[in-house]
Amino acid sequence: MTYPLIVLPFLALTAVVTALSGRRPGFGRRMRASALTAVVLILLTAVFDNAMIAAGLFTYPDEHLSGIRIGLAPVEDFSYPLCAAFGVPAVAALLPVRRTR
């Protein structure tokens, strides 16, 4: 169960940063865009991870996984696109706005 434990800090950090960005303008719009982006990235991950695993490009040792799979892809692989879809916009919203002259 190594991979699920590696994923937990990323998910926690994404949740915290996303929650902190809730006070910034456009939070609802950003969440809708992030949710749509997450769906697309998860679908792409499902297709391409399964294709790459089926082609034998890489494997995962079963003893390090949760055991839950979507096709051939371990569920842990889907956490990274989820974190990116919500975390990147949240961080961008928290960055100070630079004013141009």
TORKE-351879 format. One line per 5 residues: for each residue x, y negated, z of N, C-alpha, C. Coordinates in Angstrom, 2 decimals. Atoms other than C-alpha are relative to their C-alpha. Last residue first. Layout:
BEGIN
X Y Z X Y Z X Y Z; ...;
***
This chain:
BEGIN
0.02 1.47 0.11 2.07 -50.09 -15.98 -0.44 -0.45 -1.36; -0.88 0.50 1.05 1.17 -46.50 -15.35 -0.13 -1.51 -0.09; 0.57 1.11 0.76 -0.26 -45.32 -12.05 1.02 -0.46 -1.03; -1.03 0.97 0.37 0.72 -41.92 -10.78 -0.66 -1.08 -0.86; 0.21 0.53 1.35 -2.07 -40.05 -9.02 1.09 -1.05 -0.26;
0.33 1.43 0.08 -0.82 -38.15 -5.99 -0.12 -0.46 -1.45; -1.17 0.83 0.29 -0.97 -34.37 -6.26 -0.40 -1.47 -0.08; -0.60 0.51 -1.24 -3.94 -32.75 -4.54 1.23 -0.87 -0.24; 0.92 0.97 -0.61 -6.00 -32.36 -7.72 0.60 -0.62 1.26; 0.00 1.21 0.84 -3.05 -30.71 -9.50 -0.91 -1.07 0.60;
-1.27 0.70 -0.24 -2.67 -28.26 -6.60 0.04 -1.29 -0.80; 0.07 0.55 -1.36 -6.36 -27.36 -6.84 1.27 -0.77 0.34; 0.80 1.23 -0.01 -6.16 -27.00 -10.64 -0.10 -0.64 1.39; -0.66 1.05 0.81 -3.22 -24.57 -10.28 -0.85 -1.28 -0.05; -1.10 0.68 -0.67 -4.72 -22.57 -7.42 0.62 -1.14 -0.77;
0.48 0.89 -1.06 -8.11 -21.65 -8.84 1.12 -0.82 0.62; 1.19 0.73 0.45 -7.26 -20.12 -12.22 -0.51 -0.98 1.05; -0.39 1.05 0.94 -3.74 -19.17 -11.12 -1.20 -0.85 -0.40; -0.73 1.05 -0.72 -4.93 -17.29 -8.05 0.39 -1.15 -0.93; 0.97 0.65 -0.89 -7.50 -15.36 -10.08 0.66 -1.14 0.76;
0.78 0.95 0.81 -4.94 -14.63 -12.80 -1.04 -0.74 0.83; -0.85 1.09 0.50 -2.64 -13.23 -10.09 -0.74 -0.95 -0.93; -0.10 1.10 -0.97 -5.27 -11.24 -8.23 0.80 -1.17 -0.54; 1.01 1.01 0.30 -6.19 -9.09 -11.21 0.04 -1.17 0.97; -0.41 0.80 1.16 -3.01 -7.03 -11.09 -0.96 -1.16 -0.28;
-0.95 1.02 -0.44 -3.93 -5.86 -7.58 0.45 -0.90 -1.14; 0.76 1.21 -0.32 -6.95 -4.04 -9.04 0.93 -1.14 0.46; 0.34 0.12 -1.42 -4.60 -1.49 -10.58 -0.67 -1.33 0.28; -0.64 1.12 -0.70 -4.85 -1.21 -14.35 -0.39 -0.04 1.47; -1.31 -0.44 -0.48 -5.67 2.17 -15.91 0.69 -1.04 0.88;
-0.65 -0.75 1.06 -9.38 1.48 -16.31 1.29 0.57 0.56; 0.94 0.38 1.04 -10.09 -0.96 -13.55 0.60 0.57 -1.27; -0.45 0.33 1.36 -8.28 0.71 -10.70 -1.18 -0.45 -0.85; 1.12 0.49 0.80 -8.64 1.00 -6.94 0.53 -0.44 -1.35; 0.71 -1.14 0.57 -5.92 3.16 -5.40 -1.20 -0.41 -0.84;
1.21 -0.22 -0.81 -4.65 0.41 -3.10 -0.77 1.22 -0.49; 1.25 0.61 0.46 -1.24 0.71 -4.73 -1.15 0.28 0.97; -0.07 1.43 -0.29 2.29 1.36 -3.45 -1.28 -0.74 -0.34; -0.11 0.20 -1.46 1.95 5.16 -3.16 0.06 -1.47 0.39; 1.29 -0.09 -0.69 0.64 5.33 -6.73 0.09 -0.29 1.49;
-0.02 -1.15 -0.91 3.93 4.14 -8.26 -1.28 0.01 0.86; 0.00 0.41 -1.39 2.96 1.74 -11.03 0.09 1.25 0.86; 0.86 -0.77 -0.90 3.74 2.31 -14.67 0.10 -0.58 1.40; -0.34 0.03 -1.42 5.21 0.34 -17.55 -0.99 0.85 0.78; -0.99 1.06 -0.17 5.34 0.22 -21.35 0.42 -0.15 1.46;
-1.16 -0.46 -0.74 3.64 3.61 -21.57 1.07 -1.06 0.21; -1.12 -0.15 0.94 1.25 2.63 -24.34 1.27 0.46 0.71; 0.31 -1.13 0.88 -1.69 3.29 -21.97 1.14 0.26 -0.98; -0.17 -1.20 -0.82 -0.11 0.94 -19.40 -0.24 1.24 -0.85; -1.44 -0.17 -0.26 0.32 -1.78 -22.03 0.27 1.25 0.84;
-0.70 -0.36 1.25 -3.23 -1.38 -23.36 1.49 0.27 0.25; 0.37 -1.37 0.36 -4.76 -1.31 -19.88 0.72 0.45 -1.26; -0.64 -0.90 -0.97 -2.81 -4.40 -18.87 -0.31 1.46 -0.34; -1.42 -0.15 0.30 -3.85 -6.11 -22.12 0.74 0.87 1.01; -0.29 -0.54 1.33 -7.59 -5.54 -21.93 1.49 0.28 -0.16;
0.55 -1.36 0.11 -8.09 -5.96 -18.20 0.37 0.63 -1.34; -0.85 -0.88 -0.80 -5.75 -8.95 -18.04 -0.48 1.44 -0.11; -1.25 -0.18 0.75 -7.62 -10.63 -20.88 0.95 0.94 0.74; 0.31 -0.83 1.17 -10.93 -10.05 -19.09 1.25 0.27 -0.83; 0.20 -1.36 -0.50 -9.44 -11.38 -15.85 -0.35 0.96 -1.14;
-1.30 -0.58 -0.32 -8.09 -14.45 -17.62 -0.11 1.43 0.51; -0.74 -0.23 1.24 -11.47 -15.20 -19.22 1.34 0.67 0.29; 0.67 -1.07 0.73 -13.37 -14.75 -15.96 0.77 0.34 -1.27; -0.28 -1.27 -0.68 -10.83 -16.82 -14.04 -0.63 1.17 -0.74; -1.37 -0.36 0.32 -11.06 -19.65 -16.58 0.36 1.35 0.62;
0.01 -0.41 1.41 -14.83 -19.73 -16.22 1.39 0.46 -0.43; 0.72 -1.27 0.07 -14.50 -19.79 -12.43 -0.04 0.53 -1.43; -0.88 -1.05 -0.52 -11.82 -22.49 -12.59 -0.67 1.37 -0.08; -1.04 -0.23 1.01 -13.99 -24.67 -14.85 0.95 1.11 0.46; 0.66 -0.65 1.14 -16.94 -24.29 -12.46 1.02 0.33 -1.09;
0.29 -1.38 -0.38 -14.67 -25.00 -9.48 -0.70 0.76 -1.14; -1.26 -0.76 0.00 -13.22 -28.10 -11.15 -0.26 1.46 0.34; -0.36 -0.19 1.41 -16.71 -29.44 -11.91 1.27 0.84 -0.11; 0.96 -0.94 0.59 -17.72 -28.89 -8.30 0.32 0.30 -1.45; -0.22 -1.36 -0.53 -14.54 -30.53 -6.96 -0.94 1.02 -0.65;
0.17 -1.00 1.05 -14.79 -33.56 -9.25 0.18 1.43 0.46; 1.11 0.15 0.95 -13.42 -36.06 -6.75 -0.02 1.13 -1.03; -0.35 0.78 1.20 -11.05 -34.72 -4.10 -1.19 -0.10 -0.93; 0.27 1.42 -0.27 -12.34 -33.60 -0.72 0.31 -0.89 -1.19; 1.44 0.25 -0.02 -12.59 -29.97 -1.81 -0.37 -1.45 0.24;
0.32 0.85 1.15 -8.87 -29.94 -2.69 -1.48 -0.35 -0.05; -0.51 1.35 -0.24 -8.12 -28.67 0.82 -0.34 -0.96 -1.14; 0.86 0.64 -1.01 -10.39 -25.67 0.21 0.45 -1.43 0.28; 1.28 0.29 0.64 -8.55 -24.82 -3.01 -0.94 -0.69 0.97; -0.22 1.15 0.89 -5.19 -25.12 -1.25 -1.30 -0.39 -0.70;
-0.26 1.20 -0.81 -6.34 -22.84 1.57 0.13 -1.23 -0.88; 1.24 0.37 -0.70 -7.92 -20.23 -0.72 0.19 -1.29 0.80; 0.94 0.52 1.00 -4.88 -20.18 -3.02 -1.29 -0.46 0.67; -0.47 1.32 0.37 -2.55 -19.79 -0.04 -0.92 -0.65 -1.03; 0.24 0.90 -1.13 -4.61 -16.88 1.27 0.42 -1.43 -0.34;
1.44 0.25 -0.09 -4.73 -15.16 -2.12 -0.32 -0.98 1.13; 0.37 0.81 1.16 -0.98 -15.56 -2.57 -1.49 -0.34 0.02; -0.42 1.39 -0.21 -0.29 -14.36 0.98 -0.37 -0.91 -1.17; 0.73 0.73 -1.04 -2.50 -11.27 0.41 0.49 -1.43 0.24; 1.03 0.86 0.57 -0.96 -10.14 -2.90 -0.67 -0.89 1.05;
-0.70 1.08 0.71 2.23 -8.70 -1.41 -1.00 -1.03 -0.50; -0.58 0.87 -1.03 0.17 -6.67 1.07 0.77 -1.17 -0.62; 1.07 0.80 -0.63 -1.97 -5.27 -1.75 0.55 -0.95 1.07; 0.50 1.05 0.88 1.24 -4.32 -3.61 -1.17 -0.79 0.59; -0.89 1.16 0.03 2.85 -2.41 -0.74 -0.60 -1.14 -0.81;
0.83 1.20 0.00 0.00 0.00 0.00 0.87 -1.26 0.00;
***
